[in-house]
């Protein structure tokens, strides 16, 4: 399924870049708090990535990158989650997600389930390789594939639904 949409690539000199990044970071702060009310909600639902996907796909790499980098750091400073030891991997995966989503949007120029699946698999597979290199533990590195499948499905179908809902903005 594909939907045509208005997709942007905002520059760092555009005030809208920071406004949208602020809104998506707020979403990436609120959603994990809700998900952490459920046992294992963070590792299972992967909420810190959701609005990064939307930000980068709809508004481009710069909005996505700001969202990707600020969300985990602000969450850590405010709530201690993610733990400091997990920040490097989350920042890498979030940055990869921003890059993959912005690239897919720019390449396809449409909101597509296939493109979103490619984005999610790309950031997860490459991010897992980085995580394995950093932590040296393959079992830990593949955690998102062991218990985070529900979160990836939410990113895929929920991301598609939200992107479709805001497609004409």
ChimeraX commands (.cxc) that place a marker at each C-alpha (Angstrom):
marker #1 position 0.00,0.00,0.00 radius 0.5
marker #1 position 1.26,3.43,-0.91 radius 0.5
marker #1 position -0.01,6.91,-0.21 radius 0.5
marker #1 position 1.21,10.05,-1.89 radius 0.5
marker #1 position 2.15,12.69,0.62 radius 0.5
marker #1 position 3.79,16.02,1.19 radius 0.5
marker #1 position 7.25,15.13,2.45 radius 0.5
marker #1 position 9.78,17.75,3.47 radius 0.5
marker #1 position 13.49,18.17,3.96 radius 0.5
marker #1 position 13.77,21.11,6.34 radius 0.5
marker #1 position 17.12,22.85,6.82 radius 0.5
marker #1 position 18.80,23.79,10.09 radius 0.5
marker #1 position 18.21,27.46,9.25 radius 0.5
marker #1 position 14.43,26.93,9.21 radius 0.5
marker #1 position 12.64,27.61,12.50 radius 0.5
marker #1 position 10.13,24.85,11.63 radius 0.5
marker #1 position 12.96,22.32,11.95 radius 0.5
marker #1 position 13.29,23.09,15.65 radius 0.5
marker #1 position 9.55,23.40,16.24 radius 0.5
marker #1 position 8.83,20.00,14.72 radius 0.5
marker #1 position 11.83,18.43,16.45 radius 0.5
marker #1 position 10.56,19.81,19.78 radius 0.5
marker #1 position 7.11,18.28,19.17 radius 0.5
marker #1 position 8.53,14.90,18.18 radius 0.5
marker #1 position 10.94,14.87,21.13 radius 0.5
marker #1 position 7.96,15.58,23.41 radius 0.5
marker #1 position 6.22,12.58,21.86 radius 0.5
marker #1 position 9.33,10.47,22.39 radius 0.5
marker #1 position 9.31,11.52,26.04 radius 0.5
marker #1 position 5.59,10.90,26.68 radius 0.5
marker #1 position 5.24,7.59,24.80 radius 0.5
marker #1 position 8.04,5.76,26.66 radius 0.5
marker #1 position 6.57,6.92,29.98 radius 0.5
marker #1 position 3.25,5.35,29.03 radius 0.5
marker #1 position 4.91,2.19,27.77 radius 0.5
marker #1 position 6.96,1.80,30.95 radius 0.5
marker #1 position 3.69,1.35,32.85 radius 0.5
marker #1 position 3.55,-2.09,31.23 radius 0.5
marker #1 position 6.06,-4.70,32.47 radius 0.5
marker #1 position 8.95,-4.84,29.99 radius 0.5
marker #1 position 7.14,-2.13,28.01 radius 0.5
marker #1 position 10.31,-0.35,26.91 radius 0.5
marker #1 position 12.23,-3.31,25.49 radius 0.5
marker #1 position 9.08,-4.89,24.04 radius 0.5
marker #1 position 7.37,-1.84,22.52 radius 0.5
marker #1 position 10.52,0.18,21.58 radius 0.5
marker #1 position 8.70,3.50,22.09 radius 0.5
marker #1 position 11.75,5.78,21.93 radius 0.5
marker #1 position 12.02,5.18,18.18 radius 0.5
marker #1 position 8.41,5.82,17.13 radius 0.5
marker #1 position 8.39,9.58,16.71 radius 0.5
marker #1 position 11.92,9.58,15.31 radius 0.5
marker #1 position 10.58,7.47,12.45 radius 0.5
marker #1 position 7.70,9.88,11.86 radius 0.5
marker #1 position 9.91,12.98,12.16 radius 0.5
marker #1 position 12.53,11.80,9.69 radius 0.5
marker #1 position 10.10,10.32,7.17 radius 0.5
marker #1 position 7.79,13.34,7.08 radius 0.5
marker #1 position 10.16,16.26,7.73 radius 0.5
marker #1 position 13.56,14.98,6.65 radius 0.5
marker #1 position 16.89,13.98,8.08 radius 0.5
marker #1 position 17.58,17.12,10.15 radius 0.5
marker #1 position 14.29,16.99,12.10 radius 0.5
marker #1 position 14.75,13.23,12.44 radius 0.5
marker #1 position 18.34,13.56,13.64 radius 0.5
marker #1 position 17.48,16.21,16.23 radius 0.5
marker #1 position 14.64,13.98,17.46 radius 0.5
marker #1 position 16.90,10.91,17.42 radius 0.5
marker #1 position 19.67,12.51,19.46 radius 0.5
marker #1 position 17.67,14.62,21.89 radius 0.5
marker #1 position 15.00,12.08,22.82 radius 0.5
marker #1 position 17.19,9.46,24.54 radius 0.5
marker #1 position 19.39,12.10,26.20 radius 0.5
marker #1 position 16.46,14.11,27.60 radius 0.5
marker #1 position 14.68,10.93,28.72 radius 0.5
marker #1 position 17.84,9.85,30.50 radius 0.5
marker #1 position 18.30,13.24,32.18 radius 0.5
marker #1 position 14.66,13.47,33.29 radius 0.5
marker #1 position 13.88,9.87,34.20 radius 0.5
marker #1 position 17.14,7.91,34.25 radius 0.5
marker #1 position 15.83,5.79,31.39 radius 0.5
marker #1 position 17.45,4.66,29.25 radius 0.5
marker #1 position 20.37,3.86,31.49 radius 0.5
marker #1 position 23.60,5.69,30.73 radius 0.5
marker #1 position 25.24,2.45,29.56 radius 0.5
marker #1 position 22.49,1.99,26.95 radius 0.5
marker #1 position 22.72,5.53,25.54 radius 0.5
marker #1 position 25.47,4.93,22.95 radius 0.5
marker #1 position 23.55,2.07,21.32 radius 0.5
marker #1 position 20.24,3.95,21.44 radius 0.5
marker #1 position 21.84,7.02,19.90 radius 0.5
marker #1 position 23.37,4.93,17.13 radius 0.5
marker #1 position 20.12,3.10,16.39 radius 0.5
marker #1 position 18.12,6.33,16.55 radius 0.5
marker #1 position 20.54,8.06,14.19 radius 0.5
marker #1 position 20.40,5.10,11.80 radius 0.5
marker #1 position 16.61,5.23,11.94 radius 0.5
marker #1 position 16.59,8.94,11.12 radius 0.5
marker #1 position 18.91,8.39,8.18 radius 0.5
marker #1 position 17.07,5.36,6.82 radius 0.5
marker #1 position 13.63,6.98,7.16 radius 0.5
marker #1 position 14.71,10.23,5.51 radius 0.5
marker #1 position 16.41,8.30,2.71 radius 0.5
marker #1 position 13.37,6.08,2.10 radius 0.5
marker #1 position 11.00,9.06,2.03 radius 0.5
marker #1 position 13.25,10.97,-0.34 radius 0.5
marker #1 position 13.72,7.94,-2.61 radius 0.5
marker #1 position 10.09,6.72,-2.74 radius 0.5
marker #1 position 8.36,10.09,-2.34 radius 0.5
marker #1 position 5.43,8.11,-0.93 radius 0.5
marker #1 position 4.29,6.60,2.33 radius 0.5
marker #1 position 4.70,2.90,1.74 radius 0.5
marker #1 position 4.43,-0.16,3.96 radius 0.5
marker #1 position 7.30,-1.74,2.04 radius 0.5
marker #1 position 9.51,1.34,2.49 radius 0.5
marker #1 position 8.72,1.51,6.21 radius 0.5
marker #1 position 9.51,-2.18,6.63 radius 0.5
marker #1 position 12.83,-1.58,4.87 radius 0.5
marker #1 position 13.59,1.35,7.18 radius 0.5
marker #1 position 12.83,-0.67,10.32 radius 0.5
marker #1 position 14.83,-3.69,9.20 radius 0.5
marker #1 position 17.76,-1.52,8.08 radius 0.5
marker #1 position 18.15,0.38,11.34 radius 0.5
marker #1 position 17.61,-2.74,13.42 radius 0.5
marker #1 position 20.01,-5.01,11.51 radius 0.5
marker #1 position 22.78,-2.40,11.22 radius 0.5
marker #1 position 22.11,-1.20,14.77 radius 0.5
marker #1 position 22.33,-4.78,16.06 radius 0.5
marker #1 position 25.74,-5.16,14.43 radius 0.5
marker #1 position 26.92,-1.97,16.16 radius 0.5
marker #1 position 25.45,-3.13,19.46 radius 0.5
marker #1 position 27.20,-6.49,19.16 radius 0.5
marker #1 position 30.51,-4.72,18.42 radius 0.5
marker #1 position 30.04,-2.41,21.41 radius 0.5
marker #1 position 28.81,-4.90,24.02 radius 0.5
marker #1 position 30.47,-8.04,22.67 radius 0.5
marker #1 position 27.39,-10.12,23.49 radius 0.5
marker #1 position 25.37,-11.40,20.52 radius 0.5
marker #1 position 22.45,-12.55,22.71 radius 0.5
marker #1 position 22.12,-9.06,24.20 radius 0.5
marker #1 position 22.61,-7.39,20.81 radius 0.5
marker #1 position 19.66,-9.25,19.26 radius 0.5
marker #1 position 17.32,-8.30,22.12 radius 0.5
marker #1 position 15.13,-6.17,19.85 radius 0.5
marker #1 position 14.61,-9.20,17.59 radius 0.5
marker #1 position 13.99,-11.49,20.57 radius 0.5
marker #1 position 11.46,-9.36,22.46 radius 0.5
marker #1 position 10.97,-6.14,20.46 radius 0.5
marker #1 position 8.95,-7.55,17.55 radius 0.5
marker #1 position 5.72,-5.99,18.91 radius 0.5
marker #1 position 7.45,-2.60,18.94 radius 0.5
marker #1 position 8.70,-3.05,15.40 radius 0.5
marker #1 position 5.17,-3.95,14.29 radius 0.5
marker #1 position 3.86,-0.82,16.01 radius 0.5
marker #1 position 6.50,1.23,14.21 radius 0.5
marker #1 position 5.58,-0.40,10.91 radius 0.5
marker #1 position 1.78,-0.28,11.00 radius 0.5
marker #1 position 1.34,2.55,13.53 radius 0.5
marker #1 position 3.96,4.61,11.72 radius 0.5
marker #1 position 2.20,4.01,8.42 radius 0.5
marker #1 position -1.17,4.97,9.91 radius 0.5
marker #1 position 0.16,8.17,11.51 radius 0.5
marker #1 position 2.13,9.17,8.42 radius 0.5
marker #1 position -0.96,8.56,6.30 radius 0.5
marker #1 position -3.07,10.64,8.71 radius 0.5
marker #1 position -0.68,13.60,8.47 radius 0.5
marker #1 position 0.19,13.05,4.80 radius 0.5
marker #1 position -1.42,16.25,3.52 radius 0.5
marker #1 position 0.10,18.58,6.14 radius 0.5
marker link #1:1,2 radius 0.2
marker link #1:2,3 radius 0.2
marker link #1:3,4 radius 0.2
marker link #1:4,5 radius 0.2
marker link #1:5,6 radius 0.2
marker link #1:6,7 radius 0.2
marker link #1:7,8 radius 0.2
marker link #1:8,9 radius 0.2
marker link #1:9,10 radius 0.2
marker link #1:10,11 radius 0.2
marker link #1:11,12 radius 0.2
marker link #1:12,13 radius 0.2
marker link #1:13,14 radius 0.2
marker link #1:14,15 radius 0.2
marker link #1:15,16 radius 0.2
marker link #1:16,17 radius 0.2
marker link #1:17,18 radius 0.2
marker link #1:18,19 radius 0.2
marker link #1:19,20 radius 0.2
marker link #1:20,21 radius 0.2
marker link #1:21,22 radius 0.2
marker link #1:22,23 radius 0.2
marker link #1:23,24 radius 0.2
marker link #1:24,25 radius 0.2
marker link #1:25,26 radius 0.2
marker link #1:26,27 radius 0.2
marker link #1:27,28 radius 0.2
marker link #1:28,29 radius 0.2
marker link #1:29,30 radius 0.2
marker link #1:30,31 radius 0.2
marker link #1:31,32 radius 0.2
marker link #1:32,33 radius 0.2
marker link #1:33,34 radius 0.2
marker link #1:34,35 radius 0.2
marker link #1:35,36 radius 0.2
marker link #1:36,37 radius 0.2
marker link #1:37,38 radius 0.2
marker link #1:38,39 radius 0.2
marker link #1:39,40 radius 0.2
marker link #1:40,41 radius 0.2
marker link #1:41,42 radius 0.2
marker link #1:42,43 radius 0.2
marker link #1:43,44 radius 0.2
marker link #1:44,45 radius 0.2
marker link #1:45,46 radius 0.2
marker link #1:46,47 radius 0.2
marker link #1:47,48 radius 0.2
marker link #1:48,49 radius 0.2
marker link #1:49,50 radius 0.2
marker link #1:50,51 radius 0.2
marker link #1:51,52 radius 0.2
marker link #1:52,53 radius 0.2
marker link #1:53,54 radius 0.2
marker link #1:54,55 radius 0.2
marker link #1:55,56 radius 0.2
marker link #1:56,57 radius 0.2
marker link #1:57,58 radius 0.2
marker link #1:58,59 radius 0.2
marker link #1:59,60 radius 0.2
marker link #1:60,61 radius 0.2
marker link #1:61,62 radius 0.2
marker link #1:62,63 radius 0.2
marker link #1:63,64 radius 0.2
marker link #1:64,65 radius 0.2
marker link #1:65,66 radius 0.2
marker link #1:66,67 radius 0.2
marker link #1:67,68 radius 0.2
marker link #1:68,69 radius 0.2
marker link #1:69,70 radius 0.2
marker link #1:70,71 radius 0.2
marker link #1:71,72 radius 0.2
marker link #1:72,73 radius 0.2
marker link #1:73,74 radius 0.2
marker link #1:74,75 radius 0.2
marker link #1:75,76 radius 0.2
marker link #1:76,77 radius 0.2
marker link #1:77,78 radius 0.2
marker link #1:78,79 radius 0.2
marker link #1:79,80 radius 0.2
marker link #1:80,81 radius 0.2
marker link #1:81,82 radius 0.2
marker link #1:82,83 radius 0.2
marker link #1:83,84 radius 0.2
marker link #1:84,85 radius 0.2
marker link #1:85,86 radius 0.2
marker link #1:86,87 radius 0.2
marker link #1:87,88 radius 0.2
marker link #1:88,89 radius 0.2
marker link #1:89,90 radius 0.2
marker link #1:90,91 radius 0.2
marker link #1:91,92 radius 0.2
marker link #1:92,93 radius 0.2
marker link #1:93,94 radius 0.2
marker link #1:94,95 radius 0.2
marker link #1:95,96 radius 0.2
marker link #1:96,97 radius 0.2
marker link #1:97,98 radius 0.2
marker link #1:98,99 radius 0.2
marker link #1:99,100 radius 0.2
marker link #1:100,101 radius 0.2
marker link #1:101,102 radius 0.2
marker link #1:102,103 radius 0.2
marker link #1:103,104 radius 0.2
marker link #1:104,105 radius 0.2
marker link #1:105,106 radius 0.2
marker link #1:106,107 radius 0.2
marker link #1:107,108 radius 0.2
marker link #1:108,109 radius 0.2
marker link #1:109,110 radius 0.2
marker link #1:110,111 radius 0.2
marker link #1:111,112 radius 0.2
marker link #1:112,113 radius 0.2
marker link #1:113,114 radius 0.2
marker link #1:114,115 radius 0.2
marker link #1:115,116 radius 0.2
marker link #1:116,117 radius 0.2
marker link #1:117,118 radius 0.2
marker link #1:118,119 radius 0.2
marker link #1:119,120 radius 0.2
marker link #1:120,121 radius 0.2
marker link #1:121,122 radius 0.2
marker link #1:122,123 radius 0.2
marker link #1:123,124 radius 0.2
marker link #1:124,125 radius 0.2
marker link #1:125,126 radius 0.2
marker link #1:126,127 radius 0.2
marker link #1:127,128 radius 0.2
marker link #1:128,129 radius 0.2
marker link #1:129,130 radius 0.2
marker link #1:130,131 radius 0.2
marker link #1:131,132 radius 0.2
marker link #1:132,133 radius 0.2
marker link #1:133,134 radius 0.2
marker link #1:134,135 radius 0.2
marker link #1:135,136 radius 0.2
marker link #1:136,137 radius 0.2
marker link #1:137,138 radius 0.2
marker link #1:138,139 radius 0.2
marker link #1:139,140 radius 0.2
marker link #1:140,141 radius 0.2
marker link #1:141,142 radius 0.2
marker link #1:142,143 radius 0.2
marker link #1:143,144 radius 0.2
marker link #1:144,145 radius 0.2
marker link #1:145,146 radius 0.2
marker link #1:146,147 radius 0.2
marker link #1:147,148 radius 0.2
marker link #1:148,149 radius 0.2
marker link #1:149,150 radius 0.2
marker link #1:150,151 radius 0.2
marker link #1:151,152 radius 0.2
marker link #1:152,153 radius 0.2
marker link #1:153,154 radius 0.2
marker link #1:154,155 radius 0.2
marker link #1:155,156 radius 0.2
marker link #1:156,157 radius 0.2
marker link #1:157,158 radius 0.2
marker link #1:158,159 radius 0.2
marker link #1:159,160 radius 0.2
marker link #1:160,161 radius 0.2
marker link #1:161,162 radius 0.2
marker link #1:162,163 radius 0.2
marker link #1:163,164 radius 0.2
marker link #1:164,165 radius 0.2
marker link #1:165,166 radius 0.2
marker link #1:166,167 radius 0.2
marker link #1:167,168 radius 0.2
marker link #1:168,169 radius 0.2
view
